[in-house]
Amino acid sequence: MKVQLEKTFPMPASAEATWALLQDIEAVAACMPGARITERVDAAHYKGTVSVKFGPASMAFRGEVEVCAIEAATRTLRLVGKGTDTTGSSGAAMDLTARIDAVDAAACKLVGLSEVSMSGKAATFGGRMMGSVADQVLNQFAANFAARVQAMQALSPGAPAAAAQEQAMSTAATTQLNGLALIWAIIKEWLSSLWATKKA
């Protein structure tokens, strides 16, 4: 099963500052709910884990991420990731292209196009639910990413290290996934599918 997503998120910072953060794979992973980089193999290869919750069920994936391309001229980054869940019953693969488009001196847009493939147990949740879950995760990621890049830009070059650390910790605190919103989205999808079945 495959899910394709194309999203555009406004960013409250310059294109240069946002592009600088986008190239920091470990910082980007910290903004993604449930994701964690566990090892940096080299500049282009990383190992990590991702935990995803589907209503009462949850899955933990471990895998690898490869940075396939970094194009400074167009501020474009391409990542490919693949992994399996800890029980070996599900597999996942992702091909993501992210681009930063300038709006003005103080704002830009984060544009992302991704294709996620699921196999095994994870695929049984169905395309509609997967799309809803992915949508919620991406929205939370964008909020975390925006907060982080805004905090980075707000810090002056001469800011004390302690202040920078405090700001980073404050930003990191926002990376928890809004579970209630995610559960509500799944319930709405389930109710919609029930209603569609009754009408048929």
ChimeraX commands (.cxc) that place a marker at each C-alpha (Angstrom):
marker #1 position 0.00,0.00,0.00 radius 0.5
marker #1 position 1.26,3.46,-0.92 radius 0.5
marker #1 position 0.29,6.90,0.35 radius 0.5
marker #1 position 1.38,10.03,-1.48 radius 0.5
marker #1 position 1.42,13.35,0.33 radius 0.5
marker #1 position 2.17,16.84,-0.91 radius 0.5
marker #1 position 2.20,19.58,1.69 radius 0.5
marker #1 position 3.15,23.25,1.95 radius 0.5
marker #1 position 3.76,24.85,5.34 radius 0.5
marker #1 position 4.45,28.55,5.99 radius 0.5
marker #1 position 7.60,29.19,8.03 radius 0.5
marker #1 position 8.10,32.29,10.23 radius 0.5
marker #1 position 11.77,32.72,9.30 radius 0.5
marker #1 position 13.99,33.56,6.35 radius 0.5
marker #1 position 14.63,30.99,3.64 radius 0.5
marker #1 position 18.34,30.93,4.59 radius 0.5
marker #1 position 17.66,30.13,8.26 radius 0.5
marker #1 position 15.05,27.50,7.38 radius 0.5
marker #1 position 17.35,25.87,4.82 radius 0.5
marker #1 position 20.15,25.71,7.40 radius 0.5
marker #1 position 17.88,23.80,9.78 radius 0.5
marker #1 position 16.52,21.50,7.06 radius 0.5
marker #1 position 20.05,20.25,6.34 radius 0.5
marker #1 position 20.53,19.22,9.99 radius 0.5
marker #1 position 19.04,15.72,9.79 radius 0.5
marker #1 position 19.28,15.08,13.52 radius 0.5
marker #1 position 17.50,18.36,14.32 radius 0.5
marker #1 position 14.81,17.59,11.73 radius 0.5
marker #1 position 14.27,14.13,13.28 radius 0.5
marker #1 position 13.85,15.76,16.70 radius 0.5
marker #1 position 10.90,17.72,15.28 radius 0.5
marker #1 position 9.15,14.57,14.04 radius 0.5
marker #1 position 6.80,13.04,16.65 radius 0.5
marker #1 position 7.99,9.60,17.68 radius 0.5
marker #1 position 11.24,9.74,15.65 radius 0.5
marker #1 position 14.77,9.47,16.98 radius 0.5
marker #1 position 18.20,9.24,15.35 radius 0.5
marker #1 position 20.18,6.53,17.13 radius 0.5
marker #1 position 23.37,6.54,15.04 radius 0.5
marker #1 position 25.10,8.75,12.48 radius 0.5
marker #1 position 26.97,6.35,10.20 radius 0.5
marker #1 position 28.40,9.15,8.04 radius 0.5
marker #1 position 27.31,12.49,6.58 radius 0.5
marker #1 position 24.70,10.82,4.36 radius 0.5
marker #1 position 23.57,7.77,6.33 radius 0.5
marker #1 position 21.72,7.53,9.63 radius 0.5
marker #1 position 20.03,4.86,11.72 radius 0.5
marker #1 position 16.99,5.53,13.85 radius 0.5
marker #1 position 13.61,4.53,15.20 radius 0.5
marker #1 position 10.05,5.77,14.62 radius 0.5
marker #1 position 7.03,5.02,16.81 radius 0.5
marker #1 position 3.54,5.48,15.35 radius 0.5
marker #1 position 0.18,5.07,17.10 radius 0.5
marker #1 position -2.97,3.96,15.23 radius 0.5
marker #1 position -5.75,4.32,17.79 radius 0.5
marker #1 position -5.29,1.46,20.29 radius 0.5
marker #1 position -2.45,-0.07,18.27 radius 0.5
marker #1 position 1.13,1.17,18.10 radius 0.5
marker #1 position 4.18,0.19,16.06 radius 0.5
marker #1 position 7.87,0.85,16.47 radius 0.5
marker #1 position 10.04,0.83,13.34 radius 0.5
marker #1 position 13.81,0.77,13.13 radius 0.5
marker #1 position 15.65,1.48,9.95 radius 0.5
marker #1 position 18.01,3.61,7.92 radius 0.5
marker #1 position 17.83,7.03,6.29 radius 0.5
marker #1 position 19.98,8.10,3.35 radius 0.5
marker #1 position 20.48,11.71,2.27 radius 0.5
marker #1 position 20.37,11.27,-1.51 radius 0.5
marker #1 position 20.70,14.89,-2.61 radius 0.5
marker #1 position 21.30,18.36,-1.21 radius 0.5
marker #1 position 20.91,21.13,-3.78 radius 0.5
marker #1 position 21.81,24.50,-2.27 radius 0.5
marker #1 position 20.86,26.44,-5.42 radius 0.5
marker #1 position 17.22,25.37,-5.16 radius 0.5
marker #1 position 17.27,24.69,-1.39 radius 0.5
marker #1 position 16.11,21.13,-2.04 radius 0.5
marker #1 position 16.77,18.01,0.03 radius 0.5
marker #1 position 15.91,14.41,-0.86 radius 0.5
marker #1 position 15.80,11.62,1.71 radius 0.5
marker #1 position 15.08,7.92,1.33 radius 0.5
marker #1 position 14.30,5.79,4.35 radius 0.5
marker #1 position 13.33,2.17,4.94 radius 0.5
marker #1 position 12.76,-0.02,7.94 radius 0.5
marker #1 position 10.87,-2.83,9.61 radius 0.5
marker #1 position 8.89,-2.94,12.82 radius 0.5
marker #1 position 10.38,-4.61,15.88 radius 0.5
marker #1 position 8.27,-7.75,15.40 radius 0.5
marker #1 position 9.25,-8.15,11.75 radius 0.5
marker #1 position 5.60,-8.23,10.66 radius 0.5
marker #1 position 5.58,-4.87,8.86 radius 0.5
marker #1 position 7.82,-2.90,6.54 radius 0.5
marker #1 position 7.90,0.75,5.54 radius 0.5
marker #1 position 9.74,2.85,2.99 radius 0.5
marker #1 position 9.72,6.58,2.37 radius 0.5
marker #1 position 10.94,8.81,-0.44 radius 0.5
marker #1 position 10.82,12.46,0.59 radius 0.5
marker #1 position 11.73,15.62,-1.31 radius 0.5
marker #1 position 11.63,18.86,0.68 radius 0.5
marker #1 position 12.16,22.36,-0.70 radius 0.5
marker #1 position 12.37,25.84,0.80 radius 0.5
marker #1 position 10.71,28.63,-1.20 radius 0.5
marker #1 position 11.37,32.22,-0.14 radius 0.5
marker #1 position 8.36,34.51,0.39 radius 0.5
marker #1 position 10.15,37.62,1.65 radius 0.5
marker #1 position 13.08,38.50,3.91 radius 0.5
marker #1 position 11.34,37.17,7.02 radius 0.5
marker #1 position 9.19,34.31,5.74 radius 0.5
marker #1 position 9.30,31.27,3.48 radius 0.5
marker #1 position 7.48,28.04,2.69 radius 0.5
marker #1 position 8.47,24.45,3.41 radius 0.5
marker #1 position 7.22,22.32,0.51 radius 0.5
marker #1 position 7.27,18.56,0.85 radius 0.5
marker #1 position 6.42,15.70,-1.51 radius 0.5
marker #1 position 6.60,12.19,-0.13 radius 0.5
marker #1 position 5.61,8.66,-1.00 radius 0.5
marker #1 position 5.24,6.20,1.85 radius 0.5
marker #1 position 4.92,2.46,1.20 radius 0.5
marker #1 position 3.65,0.08,3.88 radius 0.5
marker #1 position 3.60,-3.71,3.85 radius 0.5
marker #1 position 2.49,-6.46,6.17 radius 0.5
marker #1 position 0.44,-5.70,9.27 radius 0.5
marker #1 position 0.78,-1.92,8.89 radius 0.5
marker #1 position -0.85,-2.01,5.46 radius 0.5
marker #1 position -4.03,-3.57,6.90 radius 0.5
marker #1 position -4.99,-0.27,8.52 radius 0.5
marker #1 position -6.08,0.95,5.09 radius 0.5
marker #1 position -5.19,3.93,2.96 radius 0.5
marker #1 position -7.70,6.37,4.47 radius 0.5
marker #1 position -6.55,5.85,8.05 radius 0.5
marker #1 position -2.89,5.93,7.05 radius 0.5
marker #1 position -3.48,9.21,5.25 radius 0.5
marker #1 position -5.18,10.71,8.29 radius 0.5
marker #1 position -2.43,9.62,10.67 radius 0.5
marker #1 position 0.29,10.88,8.33 radius 0.5
marker #1 position -1.53,14.20,7.98 radius 0.5
marker #1 position -1.66,14.70,11.75 radius 0.5
marker #1 position 2.00,13.74,12.17 radius 0.5
marker #1 position 3.11,16.13,9.41 radius 0.5
marker #1 position 1.09,19.01,10.85 radius 0.5
marker #1 position 2.68,18.47,14.26 radius 0.5
marker #1 position 6.12,18.19,12.66 radius 0.5
marker #1 position 5.60,21.49,10.82 radius 0.5
marker #1 position 4.60,23.23,14.05 radius 0.5
marker #1 position 7.68,21.89,15.83 radius 0.5
marker #1 position 9.97,22.75,12.90 radius 0.5
marker #1 position 8.57,26.30,12.70 radius 0.5
marker #1 position 9.09,26.83,16.44 radius 0.5
marker #1 position 12.65,25.56,16.22 radius 0.5
marker #1 position 13.68,27.66,13.21 radius 0.5
marker #1 position 12.05,30.75,14.73 radius 0.5
marker #1 position 13.95,30.19,17.98 radius 0.5
marker #1 position 17.21,29.78,16.05 radius 0.5
marker #1 position 16.68,32.99,14.13 radius 0.5
marker #1 position 15.64,34.92,17.25 radius 0.5
marker #1 position 18.93,34.16,18.97 radius 0.5
marker #1 position 21.48,36.86,18.23 radius 0.5
marker #1 position 25.02,35.75,17.29 radius 0.5
marker #1 position 26.27,36.91,20.68 radius 0.5
marker #1 position 23.58,35.24,22.76 radius 0.5
marker #1 position 24.92,33.45,25.88 radius 0.5
marker #1 position 25.23,29.69,25.58 radius 0.5
marker #1 position 22.93,29.20,28.58 radius 0.5
marker #1 position 20.19,31.21,26.91 radius 0.5
marker #1 position 20.59,29.22,23.71 radius 0.5
marker #1 position 20.39,25.96,25.65 radius 0.5
marker #1 position 17.25,27.12,27.48 radius 0.5
marker #1 position 15.62,28.09,24.19 radius 0.5
marker #1 position 16.54,24.74,22.61 radius 0.5
marker #1 position 15.04,22.86,25.57 radius 0.5
marker #1 position 11.87,24.91,25.36 radius 0.5
marker #1 position 11.56,24.13,21.66 radius 0.5
marker #1 position 12.25,20.43,22.22 radius 0.5
marker #1 position 9.35,20.35,24.70 radius 0.5
marker #1 position 6.95,21.04,21.83 radius 0.5
marker #1 position 7.86,17.87,19.95 radius 0.5
marker #1 position 5.32,15.65,21.71 radius 0.5
marker #1 position 2.61,14.44,19.33 radius 0.5
marker #1 position -0.85,15.75,20.10 radius 0.5
marker #1 position -2.36,12.33,20.79 radius 0.5
marker #1 position -5.92,13.57,21.30 radius 0.5
marker #1 position -5.97,15.25,17.88 radius 0.5
marker #1 position -4.58,12.09,16.29 radius 0.5
marker #1 position -7.14,9.84,17.98 radius 0.5
marker #1 position -9.98,12.22,17.05 radius 0.5
marker #1 position -8.87,12.18,13.40 radius 0.5
marker #1 position -8.89,8.36,13.40 radius 0.5
marker #1 position -12.34,8.26,15.03 radius 0.5
marker #1 position -13.70,10.66,12.40 radius 0.5
marker #1 position -12.28,8.47,9.61 radius 0.5
marker #1 position -13.84,5.38,11.20 radius 0.5
marker #1 position -17.25,7.05,11.60 radius 0.5
marker #1 position -17.09,8.31,8.00 radius 0.5
marker #1 position -16.41,4.81,6.73 radius 0.5
marker #1 position -19.32,3.42,8.78 radius 0.5
marker #1 position -21.66,6.09,7.41 radius 0.5
marker #1 position -20.52,5.37,3.85 radius 0.5
marker #1 position -21.18,1.63,4.38 radius 0.5
marker #1 position -24.70,2.27,5.72 radius 0.5
marker #1 position -25.55,4.57,2.81 radius 0.5
marker #1 position -24.39,1.93,0.34 radius 0.5
marker link #1:1,2 radius 0.2
marker link #1:2,3 radius 0.2
marker link #1:3,4 radius 0.2
marker link #1:4,5 radius 0.2
marker link #1:5,6 radius 0.2
marker link #1:6,7 radius 0.2
marker link #1:7,8 radius 0.2
marker link #1:8,9 radius 0.2
marker link #1:9,10 radius 0.2
marker link #1:10,11 radius 0.2
marker link #1:11,12 radius 0.2
marker link #1:12,13 radius 0.2
marker link #1:13,14 radius 0.2
marker link #1:14,15 radius 0.2
marker link #1:15,16 radius 0.2
marker link #1:16,17 radius 0.2
marker link #1:17,18 radius 0.2
marker link #1:18,19 radius 0.2
marker link #1:19,20 radius 0.2
marker link #1:20,21 radius 0.2
marker link #1:21,22 radius 0.2
marker link #1:22,23 radius 0.2
marker link #1:23,24 radius 0.2
marker link #1:24,25 radius 0.2
marker link #1:25,26 radius 0.2
marker link #1:26,27 radius 0.2
marker link #1:27,28 radius 0.2
marker link #1:28,29 radius 0.2
marker link #1:29,30 radius 0.2
marker link #1:30,31 radius 0.2
marker link #1:31,32 radius 0.2
marker link #1:32,33 radius 0.2
marker link #1:33,34 radius 0.2
marker link #1:34,35 radius 0.2
marker link #1:35,36 radius 0.2
marker link #1:36,37 radius 0.2
marker link #1:37,38 radius 0.2
marker link #1:38,39 radius 0.2
marker link #1:39,40 radius 0.2
marker link #1:40,41 radius 0.2
marker link #1:41,42 radius 0.2
marker link #1:42,43 radius 0.2
marker link #1:43,44 radius 0.2
marker link #1:44,45 radius 0.2
marker link #1:45,46 radius 0.2
marker link #1:46,47 radius 0.2
marker link #1:47,48 radius 0.2
marker link #1:48,49 radius 0.2
marker link #1:49,50 radius 0.2
marker link #1:50,51 radius 0.2
marker link #1:51,52 radius 0.2
marker link #1:52,53 radius 0.2
marker link #1:53,54 radius 0.2
marker link #1:54,55 radius 0.2
marker link #1:55,56 radius 0.2
marker link #1:56,57 radius 0.2
marker link #1:57,58 radius 0.2
marker link #1:58,59 radius 0.2
marker link #1:59,60 radius 0.2
marker link #1:60,61 radius 0.2
marker link #1:61,62 radius 0.2
marker link #1:62,63 radius 0.2
marker link #1:63,64 radius 0.2
marker link #1:64,65 radius 0.2
marker link #1:65,66 radius 0.2
marker link #1:66,67 radius 0.2
marker link #1:67,68 radius 0.2
marker link #1:68,69 radius 0.2
marker link #1:69,70 radius 0.2
marker link #1:70,71 radius 0.2
marker link #1:71,72 radius 0.2
marker link #1:72,73 radius 0.2
marker link #1:73,74 radius 0.2
marker link #1:74,75 radius 0.2
marker link #1:75,76 radius 0.2
marker link #1:76,77 radius 0.2
marker link #1:77,78 radius 0.2
marker link #1:78,79 radius 0.2
marker link #1:79,80 radius 0.2
marker link #1:80,81 radius 0.2
marker link #1:81,82 radius 0.2
marker link #1:82,83 radius 0.2
marker link #1:83,84 radius 0.2
marker link #1:84,85 radius 0.2
marker link #1:85,86 radius 0.2
marker link #1:86,87 radius 0.2
marker link #1:87,88 radius 0.2
marker link #1:88,89 radius 0.2
marker link #1:89,90 radius 0.2
marker link #1:90,91 radius 0.2
marker link #1:91,92 radius 0.2
marker link #1:92,93 radius 0.2
marker link #1:93,94 radius 0.2
marker link #1:94,95 radius 0.2
marker link #1:95,96 radius 0.2
marker link #1:96,97 radius 0.2
marker link #1:97,98 radius 0.2
marker link #1:98,99 radius 0.2
marker link #1:99,100 radius 0.2
marker link #1:100,101 radius 0.2
marker link #1:101,102 radius 0.2
marker link #1:102,103 radius 0.2
marker link #1:103,104 radius 0.2
marker link #1:104,105 radius 0.2
marker link #1:105,106 radius 0.2
marker link #1:106,107 radius 0.2
marker link #1:107,108 radius 0.2
marker link #1:108,109 radius 0.2
marker link #1:109,110 radius 0.2
marker link #1:110,111 radius 0.2
marker link #1:111,112 radius 0.2
marker link #1:112,113 radius 0.2
marker link #1:113,114 radius 0.2
marker link #1:114,115 radius 0.2
marker link #1:115,116 radius 0.2
marker link #1:116,117 radius 0.2
marker link #1:117,118 radius 0.2
marker link #1:118,119 radius 0.2
marker link #1:119,120 radius 0.2
marker link #1:120,121 radius 0.2
marker link #1:121,122 radius 0.2
marker link #1:122,123 radius 0.2
marker link #1:123,124 radius 0.2
marker link #1:124,125 radius 0.2
marker link #1:125,126 radius 0.2
marker link #1:126,127 radius 0.2
marker link #1:127,128 radius 0.2
marker link #1:128,129 radius 0.2
marker link #1:129,130 radius 0.2
marker link #1:130,131 radius 0.2
marker link #1:131,132 radius 0.2
marker link #1:132,133 radius 0.2
marker link #1:133,134 radius 0.2
marker link #1:134,135 radius 0.2
marker link #1:135,136 radius 0.2
marker link #1:136,137 radius 0.2
marker link #1:137,138 radius 0.2
marker link #1:138,139 radius 0.2
marker link #1:139,140 radius 0.2
marker link #1:140,141 radius 0.2
marker link #1:141,142 radius 0.2
marker link #1:142,143 radius 0.2
marker link #1:143,144 radius 0.2
marker link #1:144,145 radius 0.2
marker link #1:145,146 radius 0.2
marker link #1:146,147 radius 0.2
marker link #1:147,148 radius 0.2
marker link #1:148,149 radius 0.2
marker link #1:149,150 radius 0.2
marker link #1:150,151 radius 0.2
marker link #1:151,152 radius 0.2
marker link #1:152,153 radius 0.2
marker link #1:153,154 radius 0.2
marker link #1:154,155 radius 0.2
marker link #1:155,156 radius 0.2
marker link #1:156,157 radius 0.2
marker link #1:157,158 radius 0.2
marker link #1:158,159 radius 0.2
marker link #1:159,160 radius 0.2
marker link #1:160,161 radius 0.2
marker link #1:161,162 radius 0.2
marker link #1:162,163 radius 0.2
marker link #1:163,164 radius 0.2
marker link #1:164,165 radius 0.2
marker link #1:165,166 radius 0.2
marker link #1:166,167 radius 0.2
marker link #1:167,168 radius 0.2
marker link #1:168,169 radius 0.2
marker link #1:169,170 radius 0.2
marker link #1:170,171 radius 0.2
marker link #1:171,172 radius 0.2
marker link #1:172,173 radius 0.2
marker link #1:173,174 radius 0.2
marker link #1:174,175 radius 0.2
marker link #1:175,176 radius 0.2
marker link #1:176,177 radius 0.2
marker link #1:177,178 radius 0.2
marker link #1:178,179 radius 0.2
marker link #1:179,180 radius 0.2
marker link #1:180,181 radius 0.2
marker link #1:181,182 radius 0.2
marker link #1:182,183 radius 0.2
marker link #1:183,184 radius 0.2
marker link #1:184,185 radius 0.2
marker link #1:185,186 radius 0.2
marker link #1:186,187 radius 0.2
marker link #1:187,188 radius 0.2
marker link #1:188,189 radius 0.2
marker link #1:189,190 radius 0.2
marker link #1:190,191 radius 0.2
marker link #1:191,192 radius 0.2
marker link #1:192,193 radius 0.2
marker link #1:193,194 radius 0.2
marker link #1:194,195 radius 0.2
marker link #1:195,196 radius 0.2
marker link #1:196,197 radius 0.2
marker link #1:197,198 radius 0.2
marker link #1:198,199 radius 0.2
marker link #1:199,200 radius 0.2
view
